[in-house]
Amino acid sequence: MKFPYSWLKRHINIDMGASELSDMLTMSGTKVEQVSEPPVLKGLIVAELLEVSRHPNADKLSLCLINTGSREITVVCGAKNMKKGDKVVFASAGTVLPDGTKLKKAVIRGVESDGMLCSEDEIGLGKDHSGIIILENSAEIGADASEYLNVDTVFELEITPNRPDCLSVMGVAREIAAVKNMELLKQDFNLAESGEKASDVFTVMIEDKNKCPFYSARVIRGVGIGESPSWLKNYLKNSGIRPINNIVDVTNFILLDMGHPLHAFDMDLLEGKTIVVRTAKKNEKITTIDGVERNLTGKVLVIADKKRPVALAGVMGGQNSEISADTKDVLLESAYFDPAEIRNTSKKFILTSESSYRFERGADIGIVVKALDRAAAMIVELAGGTVLNGILKDGTQKRENPVIPCRVEKANKLLGIQLSANEICDIFRRLEIEVLSEDRNSIKIKTPTFRTDITEETDLFEEIARIYGYDAIDENLPESRVVVDGNYLETDIVAKIGESLRASGCSETMSFSFVGARDLENCGFSKDKSLKIKNPQNEELMYLRTSILPGMMKTLNYNLNRDAKNLKLYEFGKIYFPSAETDSGSREILTLGIAITGFRYDSRWIEGSQNVNFFDIKGIVENVLDSLRIKKAEYDLHNSVTFRKGNAAFIKISDAPVASLGELDKDFCHKYGIEQTVFYCELDVSEIIKYYSQFKIYIPFSRFPAVKRDIALVLDENLTYSSVLEAVAKEETGLIENIEVFDLYKGKQIPGNKKSLGISVTYRSENSTLTDKEVDELHNKLVNRWVKELKCSIRDF
Amino acid sequence: MDKNLEVIEQVSLEDIRKSEDLKDLDSVRIKYLGKKGRIAALMELFKSLPPSEKPLFGKKINSIKNDIQSAIELKKKSLEDKEQKSSSSGFLDVTMPGIARKTGSAHPITQTINEVITIFRRMGFSIADGPDVETEFNNFDALNTPENHPSRDIQDTFYLENGNLLRTQTSPVQIRIMKKVKPPVRIIAPGRVYRNDTPDATHGHTFHQIEGLYVDKNVSLADLKGVLHNSARQLLGNDVKIRFRPHFFPFTEPSVEYDFSCVMCKGKGCKVCKNSGWLEISGAGMVDPRVYKNVGYKPDEYTGYAFGMGIERIAMIKFGIDDLRLLYENDIRFLRNLK
């Protein structure tokens, strides 16, 4: 909603500065988005064009002889839109333009020019530089041109959808009047009716009174179509509406001034001299004034003459009955339509107009006739003609406004303030809310017709707060009842995991929940088992992700392309699957992705330049599990399209798979433009949370000394380390405290299909010092078991 | 015999004196005190002596042994001192980088969410959660935003082919919680929300909000102001002011938009606050009784407030980020920068 300050001043006697007024409006709920102050114009003079001739040395330039009131001079001009006799805006040499340029005498292609004729953009009044400004012909030669120019402060307001009553200059003035406790200025007009009865000439009828409770119209005969005066054109232009002709401009003026949309028909083009408000018939069509042909159905409310629809009710008129230069007689419509009905039409045709915007939010049924009369009077004033006697109407303008009780104590308690019933009533009076009854505890009110948003007591509380001032409400820190925090677990565990990952050197990334069909395909997911967006922004954002991996690949690619080659990244996020078991139709799983690539160490000068491998990502994951005190994770080989064959594992806890990890497949990486070897892990956070042990329990340790024995086993290459450990577990002894692998060797000193594992075993008893002899016995037993069960041999050094 | 002993003592002391480094000294030690050294040889001799000579001889051997030992200890100390002082191989370049695994960084959005959560937990709020994919009912209807009302147009919604939608706000969590729990309810719910906006420096199709809800007996707008101001001070510093402006949200009445005073210019007006001195943060208000009806609360028994907080907005203010898109670009330089 946009309007110039001078228009507002027609409704209320204020003289605040623009920024003061802005603050006031913003703080009372009508937020000012922008204030455009006009340029300061000085030294611009009204001149008359006496003669226009071609510049002797340039085809595109003209020489203009002008009369400035004090002298006749020649100016060079590049515009084409002027003719002899026009009143133009002249800036002489020495004038300082709003952008700071000082005009100088100039010789242009051999002809001296003592100033210039101005276009809108040159003096900062608009963007139009298609030609120079032509003033109205009555402009006085030699006068200050700014008097005739469109110089005004323009306010642009954000009106919330609940306040259609503020979608007009009068509505905004009404807000100011309420806040400042002032009166509105009366908008007087004089409507003279001729002797001829309108009802003898025309009839109106409503078929569906639910959709259109009230319809009124007036007949105006013998108008002269033409341009509107410049004050009106400037008002409209400053409000963002294009002036068209004096009739249409009047309807737009009333729309912006009073907030009520009107429509003017060329009466001679209406067949059967009748208007019917009805739903459209099957196969009917209408071409609206924007030139679009629209197919109608039985559900659309139209304004029709005897034969055909002539307007989409409340939204837009039809071309078939539009006001044109030839229009003589006008049928002027003012009606009230059901908001939901207008919204349906507007949505159906994806067509919004100033009119539909107001009707769908709720127009003021109380001013329908007043708007009609004022517009009729104004048309006669600007376009001539006579208004026929009487108003054509159907339906009823009467409306039972809700009577709402307002409890004083409840209002004060909810807002945290202390107002008496009297003070509250004063606020209501300022808002034109009628107080029906009042005592110390309770007030009964009736809302004015323009406030369709107030339907319950709580709406009144907002009005009280608004006018009392949100700034004036004191702050309070409440004494409140303790609420038991039931849902700390997930947040806290995620925080713990994050800490562990950062300690392992990983940085957190965040990518979108959307992926493309190609991402699903790359990761081996089926499109049918993914959630699809009906109205995606583009193909890459068409599905909800079913893995963190695609986003991670894009992040890796982005950074690798920018020469960051050593990356350790993690991302927490939900992944989404269709589900019949939830009300939202989705199963959302909190998931963690970890990716590492490049060098292992930060301190390469001492630790060396090795690249990360499988055991780096495994180590990071082990730390994560450790941070949650999860002990029993099992690792097994895993195959999938995203991992390199034979180089990935999945992790099971109590037989439930919780994660997969390994080296990403080369071809897969290439699909994301990545050449470097990447190791990745994806972990189901919602699953591992189940195994988190909240409590730490102290386990007593032995005070007796330990004895270590080292051994190297030569085993089949395919025998796992865990099978070595499992063999121990069967050993019935509590005397082995720890087993640690300290070496893995493959090479010349042992057969090709074998590996050597260097293992260090720590023996310790809980209740005595072990003797060498005891340890030797234990160790021999263990080694023999290994040799037997794993079919391995012992390596001699 | 005695003379022999004296000679050994003298020669050994001379050897010790002449030792130039610890290695020399060690071979001297082995020569005299080692398993096959001179003193050990004397002990062999001692065994063959007649018992009458043993006591005296033994005493002498011990005395020589002690003398040699203490001489070696003394010499060792002086050699060590000397070596430490003159060590040429030991120049330590203390400016070389330390050996450490560099720690990673948390994403600025996570940092912000965690900070806000911590602040509200201290004020007794618990954490709630809801799905990103929501029903039309929870996201709109239950929040008093019926289908045929223009207030639905404020947000452009992503719809799913299954008929549900991506939540446009965290407010549906209010509905889920109130349907489950009776008052008092005091929760915050952080999460992702989605709107079909064209991405630019201040808009994205994805962003994060934290929803707050407190319903109990006698909760007031003044309480809301107090709680939000308190959170602002903890987030952005003690001198931050708060401003409520009347606004409209379908599910709160009265509704406000709240602003924090600009932390950059201290409210004087600058580029960041577009010269207004205020930073728009988000919306809040008293829960509309129409919402209570939708979740089965008695509107006359309870009052409460709800608020939203735009995480990206707060992160941008806190970290001085001027373009929202940086947050989702995941440039490692950006991420590590805000460690």
Chai-1 contact restraints between the chains, C-beta under 6 A:
chainA,res_idxA,chainB,res_idxB,connection_type,confidence,min_distance_angstrom,max_distance_angstrom,comment,restraint_id
A,G29,B,P246,contact,1.0,0.0,6.0,A-B,restraint_1
A,T160,B,F248,contact,1.0,0.0,6.0,A-B,restraint_2
A,P161,B,P150,contact,1.0,0.0,6.0,A-B,restraint_3
A,P161,B,S151,contact,1.0,0.0,6.0,A-B,restraint_4
A,N162,B,F248,contact,1.0,0.0,6.0,A-B,restraint_5
A,A340,B,N148,contact,1.0,0.0,6.0,A-B,restraint_6
A,R343,B,N148,contact,1.0,0.0,6.0,A-B,restraint_7
A,E360,B,P150,contact,1.0,0.0,6.0,A-B,restraint_8
A,R361,B,P150,contact,1.0,0.0,6.0,A-B,restraint_9
A,L414,B,S220,contact,1.0,0.0,6.0,A-B,restraint_10
A,L414,B,T303,contact,1.0,0.0,6.0,A-B,restraint_11
A,L415,B,L221,contact,1.0,0.0,6.0,A-B,restraint_12
A,G416,B,S220,contact,1.0,0.0,6.0,A-B,restraint_13
A,G416,B,L221,contact,1.0,0.0,6.0,A-B,restraint_14
A,G416,B,A222,contact,1.0,0.0,6.0,A-B,restraint_15
A,T458,B,E253,contact,1.0,0.0,6.0,A-B,restraint_16
A,T458,B,P289,contact,1.0,0.0,6.0,A-B,restraint_17
A,E462,B,E253,contact,1.0,0.0,6.0,A-B,restraint_18
A,E462,B,P254,contact,1.0,0.0,6.0,A-B,restraint_19
A,A465,B,P254,contact,1.0,0.0,6.0,A-B,restraint_20
A,R466,B,P246,contact,1.0,0.0,6.0,A-B,restraint_21
A,Y470,B,F244,contact,1.0,0.0,6.0,A-B,restraint_22
A,I473,B,A222,contact,1.0,0.0,6.0,A-B,restraint_23
A,D474,B,A222,contact,1.0,0.0,6.0,A-B,restraint_24
A,E475,B,K225,contact,1.0,0.0,6.0,A-B,restraint_25
A,E475,B,G226,contact,1.0,0.0,6.0,A-B,restraint_26
A,E475,B,H229,contact,1.0,0.0,6.0,A-B,restraint_27
A,N476,B,A222,contact,1.0,0.0,6.0,A-B,restraint_28
A,N476,B,D223,contact,1.0,0.0,6.0,A-B,restraint_29
A,N476,B,G226,contact,1.0,0.0,6.0,A-B,restraint_30
A,L477,B,G226,contact,1.0,0.0,6.0,A-B,restraint_31
A,P478,B,D223,contact,1.0,0.0,6.0,A-B,restraint_32
A,R481,B,P184,contact,1.0,0.0,6.0,A-B,restraint_33
A,V483,B,P184,contact,1.0,0.0,6.0,A-B,restraint_34
A,V483,B,R186,contact,1.0,0.0,6.0,A-B,restraint_35
A,D485,B,S126,contact,1.0,0.0,6.0,A-B,restraint_36
A,N487,B,S126,contact,1.0,0.0,6.0,A-B,restraint_37
A,N487,B,I127,contact,1.0,0.0,6.0,A-B,restraint_38
A,T491,B,I127,contact,1.0,0.0,6.0,A-B,restraint_39
A,G498,B,A106,contact,1.0,0.0,6.0,A-B,restraint_40
A,R502,B,T103,contact,1.0,0.0,6.0,A-B,restraint_41
A,R502,B,G104,contact,1.0,0.0,6.0,A-B,restraint_42
A,A503,B,T103,contact,1.0,0.0,6.0,A-B,restraint_43
A,G505,B,R101,contact,1.0,0.0,6.0,A-B,restraint_44
A,G505,B,K102,contact,1.0,0.0,6.0,A-B,restraint_45
A,G505,B,G104,contact,1.0,0.0,6.0,A-B,restraint_46
A,C506,B,G104,contact,1.0,0.0,6.0,A-B,restraint_47
A,S507,B,G104,contact,1.0,0.0,6.0,A-B,restraint_48
A,S507,B,S105,contact,1.0,0.0,6.0,A-B,restraint_49
A,S507,B,L335,contact,1.0,0.0,6.0,A-B,restraint_50
A,E508,B,A106,contact,1.0,0.0,6.0,A-B,restraint_51
A,E508,B,H107,contact,1.0,0.0,6.0,A-B,restraint_52
A,E508,B,T110,contact,1.0,0.0,6.0,A-B,restraint_53
A,T509,B,N330,contact,1.0,0.0,6.0,A-B,restraint_54
A,M510,B,H107,contact,1.0,0.0,6.0,A-B,restraint_55
A,M510,B,I109,contact,1.0,0.0,6.0,A-B,restraint_56
A,F512,B,T206,contact,1.0,0.0,6.0,A-B,restraint_57
A,L531,B,L160,contact,1.0,0.0,6.0,A-B,restraint_58
A,K532,B,E161,contact,1.0,0.0,6.0,A-B,restraint_59
A,I533,B,F158,contact,1.0,0.0,6.0,A-B,restraint_60
A,K534,B,Y159,contact,1.0,0.0,6.0,A-B,restraint_61
A,K534,B,E161,contact,1.0,0.0,6.0,A-B,restraint_62
A,N535,B,Y159,contact,1.0,0.0,6.0,A-B,restraint_63
A,Q537,B,H205,contact,1.0,0.0,6.0,A-B,restraint_64
A,T555,B,N330,contact,1.0,0.0,6.0,A-B,restraint_65
A,N559,B,I332,contact,1.0,0.0,6.0,A-B,restraint_66
A,A564,B,I332,contact,1.0,0.0,6.0,A-B,restraint_67
A,D583,B,T135,contact,1.0,0.0,6.0,A-B,restraint_68
A,S584,B,P131,contact,1.0,0.0,6.0,A-B,restraint_69
A,S584,B,V133,contact,1.0,0.0,6.0,A-B,restraint_70
A,S584,B,E134,contact,1.0,0.0,6.0,A-B,restraint_71
A,S584,B,T135,contact,1.0,0.0,6.0,A-B,restraint_72
A,S584,B,N164,contact,1.0,0.0,6.0,A-B,restraint_73
A,G585,B,N162,contact,1.0,0.0,6.0,A-B,restraint_74
A,G585,B,N164,contact,1.0,0.0,6.0,A-B,restraint_75
A,S586,B,V133,contact,1.0,0.0,6.0,A-B,restraint_76
A,E588,B,P131,contact,1.0,0.0,6.0,A-B,restraint_77
A,D602,B,K102,contact,1.0,0.0,6.0,A-B,restraint_78
A,S603,B,I99,contact,1.0,0.0,6.0,A-B,restraint_79
A,I606,B,I99,contact,1.0,0.0,6.0,A-B,restraint_80
